[in-house]
Amino acid sequence: MSQNITELNRDFLQELVDWKSKRKRKPLILQGARQVGKSWLLKKLGETAFDNYLVVNIDRDVAVRELFERTKDPHRLVEQISLIKGQPIRPETTLLIFDEIQDSDEVLNSLKYFNEDAPEYAVACAGSLLGVAMKKKGRSFPVGMVDFKYLYPLSFTEFLDSSEPRLANLVRNWDKNEPLPTILLEELCEKLKIYMVVGGMPEAVTDWIETGDMHVVDETLDNILRAYPIDFSKYATPTEMMRIQQVWDSMQRQLAKDNKKFKYSDIRQGARAREYEMAVDWLCRAGLTHKVNNTETARFPIDSYKDESIFKLYFNDIGLLRKMFHLDVSTIIQENRLFTEFKGIMAENYVALCLLRQGHHPLYWSSGSKAEIEFLIEYQNGIIPVEVKSSVSIQSKSLSEYRKVNNPPLSIRLSMKNLQLRDGLLNLPLPLADRLTEFL
């Protein structure tokens, strides 16, 4: 079964098409970790919604980059870029793509003038380390002059689109009032295990679809993990780089604990927050990790009650998490003892990414040492607890404690059990987590 990466389905493409037709469209910056498919997706947008597109790689196209150092006039820039690249750039019908935009302050600042003086030109930019670069340089940014969007690795549903379209269609369209037939739920759960092995990085997904060989997939994931630390030195001093690397290397220890709260002392003996807060912030800004803060108060708005000093860090991709844990493929597929020890964090990390893709900004709830709920999300001025179970065993005192204390309008439990709503508790199968917001 052979398939080219350009055939991978990305739901996010529709968001970009919608951006193109906005009445007050601004230049777009598409953020996300390296190798999640930002540049490819912008090219796909150019193919899908425009007559043509032109890519300028800010890192490599020195002649074009120098233009931005000489003028801020967007019309002159368009004219000169067109001459250098030998391709016409037409208002509305050409998508002008600036790749690796974080490598030039001049190009970043030019977006203000494209917005103010030449809005007829469609400009989209990709930047993996933009947040890191701007934080380090401490320079101004054209606030309010650009549209931001964030791209994550492929979701489970997108993974199914590329490998099992029949099941993807089932996930997207299943009636939320009916449990799934047992045979279909079992099939989806088996595919979810494969997704947890492969992950959602486009190159890894393509490797799996084209070869079905996990050795090829593992080689790709290894290469991605080895490439990330190269960026540590690009926008960090030697001392900062060392601390970022130490935090990165501690991730396995942090997530393997029963209590997955991030502890600076797990980085090295005697480590303090003031030494490593910058490193944690760097990894989050680079999109390699995602922070979920703690709260002990389930009140609206929950963001006002989060504890900035207590948090968990989740990986940007479930396949990379599996690879960093050195989990063999058979460990996940067969559910042996090693997987039993680690699958809790894999399911939890998977759900965290599902929530983030759906636009939620979750916190996690704890009540001293008595109870803990993996995620709290806001929905229509209410607070919904989301509990994660990695198997069909769903016994939990924590959710009972939370419901008794806070009386939420709805509670959600994600597990391998079938769809069921009873007494204000929705059991949602893990394979349907991409549709969690719809089920609310």
Secondary structure, 3 states (H helix, E strand, C coil): CCCCHHHCCCCHHHHHHHHHCCCCCCCEEEECCCCCCHHHHHHHHHHHHCCEEEEEECCCCHHHHHHHHHCCCHHHHHHHHHHHHCCCCCCCCEEEEEECHHHCHHHHHHHHHHHHHCCCCEEEEEECCHHHHHHHHCCCCCCCCCEEEECCCCCHHHHHHHHCHHHHHHHHHCCCCCCCCHHHHHHHHHHHHHHHHHCCCHHHHHHHHHHCCHHHHHHHHHHHHHHHHHHHCCCCCHHHHHHHHHHHHHHHHHHHCCCCCCCHHHCCCCCCHHHHHHHHHHHHHCCCEEEEEEECCCCCCHHHHCEEEEEEEEECCHHHHHHHCCCCHHHHHHCCHHHHHHHHHHHHHHHHHHHHHCCCCCEEEEECCCEEEEEEEEECCEEEEEEECCCCCCCCHHHHHHHHHHCCCCEEEEECCCCEEECCEEEEEHHHHHHHHHHC
